Amino acid sequence: MYKAFCRTYQHTLKLASKWMNYRLPEVVEGENSLLKLPELVRKPGINHVLIVTDQGITALGLMQPLLEGLHAQQIRYAIYDQTVPNPTITNIEEAYELYKRNHCEGILAFGGGSPMDCAKGVAARVARPNLTIPQMKGLLKIRKEMPPFFAIPTTAGTGSEATVAAVVSNGETHEKYALMDPVLIPHVAVLDPLLTVKLPPFITATTGMDALTHAVEAYIGLSNTEETRRYSREAVTLIFDNVYTAYSDGENVAARKNMQKASYLAGVAFTRAYVGNVHAIAHTLGGFYGVPHGLANAVLLPYLLEFYGETVHKPLAELADLIGIGASYQSLAQKSAAFIEAIKQLNRDMHIPDKIEGIVNRDIPLMVERALKEANPLYPVPKIMNKDEMFYIYQIIQP
């Protein structure tokens, strides 16, 4: 009965989504495209913006050309750079107070997924000042337009510059959850590959596999459309062609540019088709232990694809053919297994482990409960998991 309820919920949501305003951000891309942003910020008459970033970005000086451009356009700015990995409600409230205190009129998110999520949390608070972040948890709780929002990713993985989601952590309860509403899709996305050339190899690898997870989960999910499948296929192709090059040769601007494009396309795909159990479990690992989201996804993806079994043989076989490894095999099952092995090989080549260290067994029952609550009934996964199956996944990912 419960599985039938989940499927009915997902089918209803898929039908309703046809009438949702899934806007696409205005994309500014290419080398030095960051320099074009100040004019775009000035265009709607904005005089004062909040920049949300982290201390790593500040220390590297990546924002300096942007700050100079804003100054030239006579746009004042306030900077919040205290965002932590897996941003917290405290981060959001601090940044929101800075936004109000400086009478800001727009938000610039500059960095990886954490500053993006923090900035979206601020935008949600601006749109709905009478609601707390926990009250906006889940789907369609905002429903009011946020201020002009400009997303500048410095990694190629989260796709947050194109998505409806902001992922937030509660530092007290270790719960990690998402706010999801089409109003959170940024208005402008700046894809400047020069912002990613200094990204360390391991972060390049794990964020790249994060993007692959988005594309694959969107592709195998039951709420995909021809449009999202097209975005997913293009993202998968770009990632398999470029992620190892970006990892091994960080100065390769062409590979960096292609990975940014892949991340964006995967973001567009999953913001409409949703993710799945990989993300539900990864969020608990981030909430409890601070495991970086890309790392958790990279480790989990092959395990979940194997768990889904024959329910994903056809779509994974299609992806195997897409990346040129399917021709040697006859059956869908063989092609599917080859695609999963290709993911494992990418992980090995980039020195991503196949287990997650530090999981405490007594935490697993609560993590299982939270992961199931996130996944069901929302995520249109190929195979709905029960408690025992979810518990099994937590067991097999431990060393």
N, C-alpha and C positions, 0 to 999 in steps of 0.2 A: 504493500500500500504506500509506504513512504517513498519508494523509488518512483511509483506512478505519480505521486504528488510533485516530486522534483521535476519530472519530465513535463508535466502539465504546466508548472510554473515557468520553466525555461521556454516552452513553446509559446506561452502567452507573452512573455517578455520579448521574444524574438519578433512576434507580430507587432507588438506595441512599438518596438524600436524603429519601425519604418516611419513613424511620425515624430521621432525625436530629432532635435536639431544637432546632429553630429557635424559641426562645422570643421573644416580643415583650416589649420593656421596658415597665415601668409608666410611662405617659406623664403628666407633669404639665404643663399648658399654660395659656397666657393671660398677660395682663399681671400682672407682679409674682409670677408663680408661683415664682420663685427663692426667695421668702421662705418657701415651704412646705417647702423641702428640708431644713433642719436637723432638723425633726421626723421626716422619713423616714430620715435618717441615724441618728438616735437609736433608731428603732424596733427594729432588730435588736440593740440593746445595744452599739453601737460607741462607744468612748471616745476613739479617736485615729485621725485620717484623714490620708492624704497627698493634697494638692491639687497637681495637675500643670497648669501653665499656661505662659505666656511673659511676657517683660518688658513687652511692649506692654499686655497685660491689667493687669499690676501697675501700670504707670504711669497707666493710665486710671482706676484705682480701681473697676473694675466689680465686683470681688469684695467690696467693703466690706460691703454688706448681708448677704451670705452669712457672712462672718467674724463679724459681730456676732451673727447668728443661731446660729452654732455655739457661740460663747462663752456665749450665753444658755442653750443646752442643755448646757453644761459638757462640750462636745466639744473636745478639743485637736486641733490641726492642725499639720502641717509643710507648707511650701510649696516646691515645686520650680518655679522660673520661668525656667530657662535653656534651655527648649526652643527649638530653631531651626526655621525652615521646612525641611520635609523632615527630620524628626527622625532623629538618628543613634543607633547602638548606644551610643555614649558617653553621650548624653542618657539613654537608658533605664537604663544601669548606674548613673549618678549618682543618678537618682531612686530606683532600687531600693535603693541603699545607704541613702538617706534614709528610705525606708519601713522597712527593717530596724532602723536605728539608733533610730528613734522608736517601735518596736513598734506600728506602725499596724495597723489591722484592716479598713480599707476605703480606697477610692481615689475621689477626685473629679477628673474631667477637665473643665477649665474653659477654653474657648477654641474655636479653629477646628480644622481637621483635624490640625494638627501636635501640639498638646497631647493630642488624643484618641488619636492613634497612639502617642505616647510613653507615655501612661498605660496603654494596652492592652498595650504591650510590658512595662511593669512588672508588670501583672497576670499576664501569661504567665510571667514569671520567678518570681513568688510561687507560682503554681500548679505550676511545674516548676523548682524551684531548682537541680536538677542538670543542666539543659540550658541551653546558650547560645542567644542569639537566632538566630544562623545555623543552629543545629540544629533550631529550630522553624520555619524557613522552609518555606512551602508549606502544604499542606492536611492538616488533622487530625493535627498533631504535638503538640498540648497535651493534649487529652482529659481534663483534670482541672479541676474547677470553680475559677474565680478568686474572689478576695475580693469582697465587696459593692462594686459599681461604679456610680457615679453620673455621668452624662454631661450637661454643661451647654454646649451649642453657642452660640457667639457669632457664628457666620456661618450662612448658609443655603445649604449646598452639599454638604458631604461626606457627610451622612447617617450619619456614623460612630456617632452615638448609637443606631443600629439595626442595625449591621452586624457580620459575623463577622470583619472584616479589620482588621489593623494594618499600615500601610505604613512600612517602615524603610529608611534609607539607610546604606550603609557608606561613611564619609567617606574611607577609604583607597582603595577600589576603584571608587568612584562607582557602585556597584551599588545599585539600589533594588528592593525586593521586599516581598512581603506574607506575613504570618502569617495563616492563615485557619482558624478553628475556631469552631463554634457557641458554645463556652464564652466567647468574647470578646464576645458580644452583651451590652451593658450591662443591668444590672438595672433602672435607673431613668433616664429621659430627661426633662430639664426644658426645655421649649420656651417660653422667655420672650421675646416679641418686643422688649421694651424693651432687651434686651442687644444687639440688632442695629441700633438706630436711628442710632447714631453711626458705623456702618461706612462707610468711604469709598466713593464711587460705583464706582470701578473694581473694588474688591474685591467689592462687591455684585454687579457684573456678572459677573465671572469665577466667583465661587462659585455664582451662580445658573445659569450655563451648565454648571458641573460637575454640578449636580443634574439638569439636562436631559440631559446625557450619560449619567448613571446610568440615568435612566428610559428613554431611547431604546435604549441598548445592551441593557438587560434585556428590552425589548419585542421587539427584532428577533432576539434570541438563540434558539437551538434548544432551550434547557432551560427556557423560561418555562412557566408554568402559568396557568390561568384567574385564580388569585388574584394572581400577580405582574403579569399583564397589566392587571388592574383597578387595582392600585396605580400602575403606570406611567402608565396613561391619566389617572388623577386628578392625578398629579404634572405631566404634560405640560400639562394644561389650566391648572392653577394657575400654572405658570411663565409660559406665554404670556400669561396674564391679568395677572400681577403683577410680573414681574421688571423691566420697564422703569419701572413706577411706583416700585418700591423704589429703583431706580437714580437716577431723576430727582428723587424726593421722599423722601429718606431718613427723614423724620419721619412718613411715612404708616404708622401702626402696623398698619392692616388689611393693607396689602401686605406688610409685614414678617412678620406672623403667617402669611399665606398662603404665603409663601416658606419659612418654617420648616416648615410642614406638608408642602409639596412636597418639601423636602429629606429629611424623615423618610420619607415614602412611597416616594420613589425609593430610599432606603437599604434599606427593607424589601424592595423589589422585587429589587434587584440582589444582595442578600445571599443570595437563593435562586436567582436566574436567572443570576447572574454578569454581568460586564462583557465587554469585548472588546478588539479591537486598538487602539482609541483609547487605552485605559488602558495597554496594554502599551507603546505608543510613548511616551505621556506620562510614564510612570515613568522611562524612559531619559533623557528631556530634563530631568527633575527631578534625577536622579542625577548626570548629567554637568555640567549647567550651572545647576542651581538654578532652573529655570523653574517658576514657581508652577503647581501641578497644575491649578487651574481654568482658567488661561490656556491651558495646553497642550491641555487637553480642548476648550476653546471653539474654538481654531484647527483642531484635528485633525478634529473631528466631521464637518463637511461633506465634507472630502476622503475620509474613510473611507466615508461613506454613498454618495458617488458611485462609489467603487471597487467597492462591493458590487453595484452595478448591479441587474439584474432580481431577484436573490435577496432584495432588500428592498422591491421595488415594492409588494407587497401590504400589509405592515405599515405602511410609511410613508404609503401612500395612506389607510389607516385613521386614522392620526394627523392627516393633512391634513384629512380630514372632521371629525375630532374638534374641531379648533381653528377650523373654519369657513371653510377656504380651498379645499376640494376640489370644491365644487359647480360651479365654473366649468370643470372639466376632465372629459373623458370617460374617458380610459384610466388604468390604474393607474400607468403610467410618468409620465404628466403630473402626476398628483396627488403622486407621490413626489418629482418634481423641484420641485414647488411647496413641499412641506414643507422640503426642503433649502434652497431659496431663502429661506424664512421664517427659518430658523436663521441664514443669512448676514446677512439684514436685521437681525435682533436684534443680532448682533455689530457690524454697522456703526452701528446706532443708539446702541450703548453704547461706541463707540470702541474695540472690541476688534480688534486687527490680524488680518490673514488670513495672516500669515507669522510664523515664529519666527526671531528674530535670534540670531546667535552660534553656529550649528551649525558645527562644524569637520569638514570632509570626511573627514579621517583617522580620526575617531571613529566614523563611520557603520557600518563593518563590525562593530565590537564591539557597537554599539547594536542593530543588526539581529539579531545573534546572541542578545542578551539579551531583546529584545522577543519574538522567536520562541519562546524558551525559556519565557517567562512565559505566552504565549498558548496554546501547544500542548503537550500535548493538552487543557489544562484548559478554556479558554474556548470555549463552544459558539457560535462566531461564524457568521454566515450563509455566509461564504466563507473557507476556510482559506488563509492567505497563504504564499507561498514567499519565499525570500531576495530574489529579483529584485523581486518586488512590494513587499516591505517596503522595500527600498532605494529604489524609486521614490517612495514616500510621503515618505521623508526628503528626497529631492531637491526635490519640488514644494512643500514647506512652507518652503523657504528663500527669502529675498528675491531 
